[in-house]
Every structure is written in C-alpha cells, then in structure tokens.
Amino acid sequence: MTLTLFTLPRRFEGPFATLQHNALASWRALEPSPELILFGNDDGTADAARQYDAQHRPELARNELGTPLVDHLFRTATKHTRTPYQGFVNTDIILDPGLTALVARITAWRPRVLIISRRWDFDLTEPVDFRTPGAFTALAARARTEGKIYDHHGMDVFIFPTGQFDSMPPFSIGWPGAKYDNWLVCAARRAGLPVVDISHALTNLHQNHPIGAPNPAKAREHWVSLDLLGGHGCCYNILDATHTVSPDGAIVPVRRHWPDHRRNLFRLAQRLRYRARRRLLGFTYASKT
C-alpha cells in the first residue's frame, strides 16, 4: 500500500449522503486499496469512517467564521499517514479504478511529483455498488455522453509525497474562499516538481449537487485567500501542468505555445504589481471588503 487519501465530507444528509457514499465506495474499491482518512465530526462522518475502514479525525481548525482550514487537514493527515504518498480528494468525486496503477507508474518515473486531475460533471442520484463488475465503466460512459469535463480552473484530485505541502498557508475550504488548489500547483512549480495532469488518461467523476446561496459574510474569505496566495498572479491551474498523460498512457511534456507565454508574462506583471502595492501602499485585497 503506497497511498493515503484524505477528505473532509459534508453532513451525510439529503443528496450529499448518496453522493458521498458513492465516492467513498469507489475509493475503497481501488486496487490496491488505499488508506482513508475522514476529517470532521458532522452527522454521519464517524459512521462512514467505520463503514469504509477509514481513520476518523474529528478535530478541525477553523477561521473566525467557523470555516475549516485546509492547512490543518494537510498537516494532521501527514501525522497519521503511513504511506509514502498522500491524496487530497473532494468527497463528491468517484475515482477511476485505474488511478492507483497510474500513480504507481508516474511516481516510479518521478518520485517527487504533484499529480492533478479535472473531473467530469454529470447527474447521479442513485447509489452505486462498485463491487458489481462493469459498474464504473457504465458510469464513465454515461458521464461522457450526458456530462462534460470541467474547465481548467477546476481541480479535484491532488496526489503528492507525504508531507510535501505541510507549509500551506491557512486557506479556508469550500466556495467562495478556496485558493488552496492554485497554491498547490504554484508551490509545486516553484519547488521544481513535475506537475502531471491525468485528466485525459482517467475519467474521474463529479456528481452534480446544489451549491447553495452565496453568503455575503463569507465573501471576504475569497479576498483573504487571494492575499494568502499572493494575488491573481499566483493563480496557477491545470494549464500550468508540466506534463500530461495521454489516453494511451504516455507521460509527455506539455508543449508551450504563444498564449501560454503571454499568460505567464501577464501573471508575472500581476505579481510584481501586487507586491509593489502591498509594500508601498499597504494594499491587500481583504482590506477592500
């Protein structure tokens, strides 16, 4: 066993009960089976941890609005991980059964690496038994017919060497505050790690669900997270992967074209501008709210 997956579920109620059970069942069905860590103490989390033979870590660090902080999840997961690699995955993601084999091949190629993936959005409201032969294959075909792949801003799967990102700033989790995903890609690139996009080699599935009404009180979390990130110029995403895995399984470098270079120059200008304004004017995005 080389991989530990950790996550922070929502309450297991309403549509979230079904979709989170589907996701966790798909993780447990991976071969070889990963270790699982479930964070939080919302209704149903402890029961789910027992059902899927996962560690349960109820402790959470929160900001002043009560929103859980992602950096605490990463550091706590490292303390309780016994495998060389960790994965942080949102609890609404059904993982492709080919994930563990692909992770093994990529980490044999480069032991220090960040593996990331987009997801396929589609509607799924019924429970799925992943012990049934062909269950995932049928879902993947349905998602590719009825759903769509999310754009380059969305990243839902992150796999990396254990403890690699324990220096993460205190980002809040969830919409609209999350910027930890951009930070992970940016931090990996700055550390010289290959960033491998597996979005087109596997079909990782996102089960659509209600987002909820925006909370004006939480809108400030977006700006606080943007400050922690270092401004818009540090918003790295799928387009910043150094390598991709083709549908036939080949790990290939990403070829850069003029739009990529133009985007990088624009972001460099954004970073320099933000640093200058912060140093000279005391400017922060959070101070605007």
Backbone torsions as a table, in degrees:
resi	resn	phi	psi	omega
1	MET	NA	125.6	-175.7
2	THR	-121.3	-2.5	-169.8
3	LEU	-133.5	135.6	171.3
4	THR	-118.6	126.7	176.4
5	LEU	-103.0	132.9	176.2
6	PHE	-128.7	153.6	-173.0
7	THR	-159.9	164.1	176.2
8	LEU	-121.9	99.2	-178.5
9	PRO	-72.8	160.8	165.7
10	ARG	-82.1	-179.1	172.3
11	ARG	-59.4	140.8	178.3
12	PHE	-85.7	75.8	-179.6
13	GLU	-145.8	154.6	179.9
14	GLY	58.0	-144.2	-178.2
15	PRO	-65.0	-23.6	-178.4
16	PHE	-70.4	-25.7	177.2
17	ALA	-63.3	-49.7	-177.5
18	THR	-65.4	-47.7	-174.2
19	LEU	-69.8	-33.6	179.2
20	GLN	-73.3	-36.6	174.5
21	HIS	-64.5	-39.7	176.3
22	ASN	-59.8	-45.8	-179.0
23	ALA	-62.0	-51.6	-176.6
24	LEU	-64.0	-36.4	177.5
25	ALA	-63.5	-37.0	178.4
26	SER	-68.7	-35.1	178.2
27	TRP	-66.7	-43.4	-178.7
28	ARG	-67.1	-24.3	-179.0
29	ALA	-81.4	-8.5	178.6
30	LEU	-61.8	148.0	177.9
31	GLU	-128.5	125.9	-4.7
32	PRO	-67.0	152.5	-174.2
33	SER	-70.8	127.1	179.8
34	PRO	-78.5	162.6	166.2
35	GLU	-76.4	148.6	-179.1
36	LEU	-124.7	141.7	173.8
37	ILE	-128.5	122.7	176.0
38	LEU	-107.9	126.9	179.6
39	PHE	-98.1	156.4	173.1
40	GLY	96.0	168.3	-177.8
41	ASN	-133.9	29.5	175.3
42	ASP	-69.8	166.1	-177.6
43	ASP	-54.6	126.7	174.9
44	GLY	93.5	-12.9	-175.9
45	THR	-67.8	-46.0	-179.7
46	ALA	-62.5	-40.6	178.9
47	ASP	-65.1	-40.5	178.9
48	ALA	-64.6	-38.5	178.6
49	ALA	-60.8	-41.9	177.8
50	ARG	-67.3	-41.4	-176.8
51	GLN	-63.7	-37.0	-175.2
52	TYR	-105.9	16.9	176.4
53	ASP	53.1	51.0	-178.3
54	ALA	-112.8	153.6	168.0
55	GLN	-67.9	142.2	175.8
56	HIS	-114.8	121.3	179.2
57	ARG	-119.1	94.8	-175.1
58	PRO	-72.0	-19.7	-173.8
59	GLU	-71.1	136.1	178.0
60	LEU	-138.6	138.7	167.9
61	ALA	-91.4	140.8	-176.5
62	ARG	-131.7	157.2	173.8
63	ASN	-86.3	-173.3	-174.3
64	GLU	-66.3	-17.4	177.7
65	LEU	-94.6	1.1	179.5
66	GLY	86.8	7.7	179.9
67	THR	-81.8	131.1	178.8
68	PRO	-60.7	148.9	-178.7
69	LEU	-104.2	129.8	-173.8
70	VAL	-69.5	-34.9	-177.2
71	ASP	-60.9	-34.3	178.1
72	HIS	-66.8	-37.5	177.3
73	LEU	-61.2	-44.7	-177.3
74	PHE	-64.7	-46.6	-177.7
75	ARG	-68.2	-39.0	179.0
76	THR	-68.2	-40.2	177.4
77	ALA	-59.9	-40.9	179.1
78	THR	-60.1	-40.5	179.7
79	LYS	-62.0	-27.9	-174.1
80	HIS	-113.7	14.0	178.3
81	THR	-96.9	132.5	-179.4
82	ARG	-112.6	12.6	-177.7
83	THR	-117.3	159.0	-177.8
84	PRO	-73.6	-16.0	-179.1
85	TYR	-129.9	147.9	177.9
86	GLN	-122.1	156.0	173.2
87	GLY	-137.7	130.4	173.5
88	PHE	-104.9	121.1	-173.9
89	VAL	-134.3	138.1	174.9
90	ASN	-67.7	145.6	-170.6
91	THR	-81.2	13.5	172.6
92	ASP	-111.9	13.5	-175.1
93	ILE	-104.1	121.6	171.3
94	ILE	-87.5	121.0	-174.1
95	LEU	-88.9	139.3	175.8
96	ASP	-62.8	132.2	-179.5
97	PRO	-62.2	-14.4	176.8
98	GLY	-82.6	1.9	-173.9
99	LEU	-61.5	-50.1	-172.3
100	THR	-64.8	-38.4	178.1
101	ALA	-65.9	-39.8	179.7
102	LEU	-68.3	-40.8	177.1
103	VAL	-60.2	-42.3	179.2
104	ALA	-60.9	-40.0	-178.8
105	ARG	-70.7	-40.3	-179.6
106	ILE	-68.2	-42.6	-178.4
107	THR	-72.7	-22.7	171.4
108	ALA	-71.2	-32.4	177.3
109	TRP	-72.6	-45.8	177.5
110	ARG	-141.9	106.0	-178.2
111	PRO	-60.6	-35.1	177.9
112	ARG	-100.5	108.6	-171.3
113	VAL	-158.1	153.5	168.6
114	LEU	-113.5	123.6	178.2
115	ILE	-105.7	128.8	-176.9
116	ILE	-132.0	159.6	179.3
117	SER	-152.7	143.1	165.1
118	ARG	-80.1	-176.1	-179.2
119	ARG	-137.2	161.7	172.2
120	TRP	-98.3	119.8	177.9
121	ASP	-84.5	132.5	172.8
122	PHE	-160.2	167.0	-178.0
123	ASP	-90.4	126.6	175.6
124	LEU	-144.4	118.9	-177.2
125	THR	-118.0	-8.7	-177.0
126	GLU	-104.1	151.4	176.5
127	PRO	-69.2	150.3	-178.3
128	VAL	-124.1	134.9	175.2
129	ASP	-98.3	104.6	-175.7
130	PHE	-78.9	-1.0	172.6
131	ARG	-80.1	-13.5	178.4
132	THR	-76.4	124.9	179.3
133	PRO	-56.0	133.2	177.1
134	GLY	82.8	1.9	-176.8
135	ALA	-62.5	-46.7	-179.2
136	PHE	-69.0	-40.1	-179.2
137	THR	-57.9	-41.2	179.1
138	ALA	-66.0	-41.1	178.6
139	LEU	-64.6	-43.6	-178.6
140	ALA	-63.0	-41.5	178.0
141	ALA	-63.7	-40.1	178.3
142	ARG	-64.1	-42.9	-179.0
143	ALA	-64.7	-39.4	-179.2
144	ARG	-71.9	-21.4	177.5
145	THR	-89.3	-46.5	-172.7
146	GLU	-96.6	-23.0	-173.8
147	GLY	-105.4	-160.7	178.3
148	LYS	-154.3	152.3	177.8
149	ILE	-79.2	138.1	-178.0
150	TYR	-71.8	157.4	-175.8
151	ASP	-74.8	-177.5	-170.4
152	HIS	-69.8	-10.6	178.7
153	HIS	-79.1	-20.9	-174.4
154	GLY	-94.6	125.0	176.7
155	MET	-134.1	128.2	-173.8
156	ASP	-125.3	-6.8	-179.3
157	VAL	-130.6	128.1	178.8
158	PHE	-136.0	122.8	179.7
159	ILE	-128.4	135.2	-169.0
160	PHE	-161.1	165.2	176.6
161	PRO	-61.7	140.9	-177.7
162	THR	-56.3	126.8	177.6
163	GLY	84.8	-1.1	-174.8
164	GLN	-59.8	-33.4	-172.5
165	PHE	-119.0	33.0	-179.4
166	ASP	-73.6	-6.1	177.2
167	SER	-92.4	14.0	-178.4
168	MET	-57.8	138.4	172.6
169	PRO	-64.8	168.4	-175.6
170	PRO	-79.5	70.1	176.6
171	PHE	-74.3	142.4	171.5
172	SER	-81.6	160.2	-177.5
173	ILE	-105.9	152.6	175.3
174	GLY	88.9	166.1	-179.2
175	TRP	-76.1	136.5	6.7
176	PRO	-102.2	10.1	-168.4
177	GLY	-84.8	-17.8	-168.0
178	ALA	-64.9	127.9	170.3
179	LYS	-137.7	7.3	-178.0
180	TYR	-63.4	-32.4	-178.6
181	ASP	-65.8	-42.5	175.9
182	ASN	-63.2	-39.7	-179.8
183	TRP	-63.7	-40.5	-178.8
184	LEU	-59.3	-45.9	-179.8
185	VAL	-67.3	-42.6	179.4
186	CYS	-63.0	-45.3	-179.2
187	ALA	-63.9	-39.5	178.7
188	ALA	-64.1	-44.1	179.5
189	ARG	-63.2	-41.7	-179.6
190	ARG	-68.0	-28.4	178.8
191	ALA	-84.1	-1.6	179.5
192	GLY	80.1	16.1	178.8
193	LEU	-81.8	139.1	168.2
194	PRO	-62.6	140.2	175.2
195	VAL	-113.4	113.5	-171.6
196	VAL	-108.3	120.2	178.1
197	ASP	-90.6	117.7	-178.8
198	ILE	-104.9	15.0	-173.1
199	SER	-59.0	-32.4	-175.2
200	HIS	-98.7	-4.9	177.0
201	ALA	-92.1	-28.0	-178.9
202	LEU	-126.6	165.2	176.5
203	THR	-117.5	85.7	175.5
204	ASN	-86.0	130.8	-166.6
205	LEU	-108.0	133.6	174.4
206	HIS	-108.8	125.5	178.8
207	GLN	-87.7	117.4	-177.5
208	ASN	-59.9	145.3	-179.1
209	HIS	-154.8	163.8	178.1
210	PRO	-63.7	141.5	178.3
211	ILE	-89.4	-34.6	-177.6
212	GLY	96.6	159.4	-178.8
213	ALA	-72.4	145.5	177.1
214	PRO	-64.1	141.4	178.6
215	ASN	-107.0	110.0	-177.2
216	PRO	-55.9	-32.7	-179.4
217	ALA	-65.3	-29.7	-178.4
218	LYS	-89.4	-8.5	-178.3
219	ALA	-59.8	-30.5	-179.0
220	ARG	-63.8	-25.8	179.5
221	GLU	-58.9	-34.1	178.2
222	HIS	-59.4	-46.2	-176.6
223	TRP	-72.8	-37.2	175.3
224	VAL	-61.2	-45.2	179.7
225	SER	-64.2	-35.3	178.3
226	LEU	-65.0	-37.0	174.9
227	ASP	-65.6	-44.3	179.2
228	LEU	-60.7	-34.9	-179.3
229	LEU	-70.7	-34.0	-176.1
230	GLY	109.4	17.8	177.6
231	GLY	94.8	175.9	-176.6
232	HIS	-59.9	-27.2	-178.4
233	GLY	-68.2	-9.5	179.1
234	CYS	-107.9	10.6	-178.9
235	CYS	-79.6	74.1	178.5
236	TYR	-78.1	152.6	-178.3
237	ASN	-151.0	-161.4	-177.4
238	ILE	-54.9	-34.2	-178.3
239	LEU	-66.0	-12.8	-179.5
240	ASP	-97.2	7.3	173.9
241	ALA	-60.6	143.6	177.6
242	THR	-87.9	-24.2	-178.5
243	HIS	-139.9	159.9	174.0
244	THR	-135.7	158.6	175.8
245	VAL	-109.0	120.8	-177.7
246	SER	-74.6	164.2	179.0
247	PRO	-56.1	-25.7	178.5
248	ASP	-88.0	3.5	173.0
249	GLY	95.4	2.7	-179.7
250	ALA	-79.5	136.8	175.9
251	ILE	-92.4	113.1	-172.5
252	VAL	-126.9	144.2	175.8
253	PRO	-64.3	147.6	175.5
254	VAL	-79.7	125.9	178.0
255	ARG	-82.1	128.8	-178.9
256	ARG	-92.7	138.0	178.5
257	HIS	-122.1	177.8	-175.1
258	TRP	-55.8	-42.7	177.9
259	PRO	-58.2	-34.6	178.0
260	ASP	-66.9	-45.5	179.9
261	HIS	-65.3	-38.5	178.2
262	ARG	-64.4	-41.9	177.9
263	ARG	-62.3	-41.7	-179.5
264	ASN	-66.7	-38.9	177.1
265	LEU	-65.8	-39.7	178.6
266	PHE	-64.4	-41.5	179.3
267	ARG	-68.3	-37.0	175.8
268	LEU	-59.6	-44.1	177.5
269	ALA	-62.2	-38.4	178.0
270	GLN	-63.5	-41.5	-179.6
271	ARG	-65.1	-45.7	-179.4
272	LEU	-63.5	-41.1	179.7
273	ARG	-64.2	-43.8	-178.9
274	TYR	-64.6	-43.6	179.8
275	ARG	-63.0	-40.9	179.7
276	ALA	-65.9	-44.4	179.7
277	ARG	-64.7	-36.3	-180.0
278	ARG	-69.5	-40.9	-178.2
279	ARG	-72.8	-42.2	-172.9
280	LEU	-89.0	-33.9	-174.0
281	LEU	-114.2	-3.7	-176.7
282	GLY	68.3	24.0	-176.3
283	PHE	-73.0	135.8	165.8
284	THR	-139.4	154.0	177.3
285	TYR	-65.8	-37.5	-177.4
286	ALA	-63.8	-29.9	-177.8
287	SER	-71.2	-13.2	179.6
288	LYS	-78.7	-17.4	-173.0
289	THR	-92.0	NA	NA
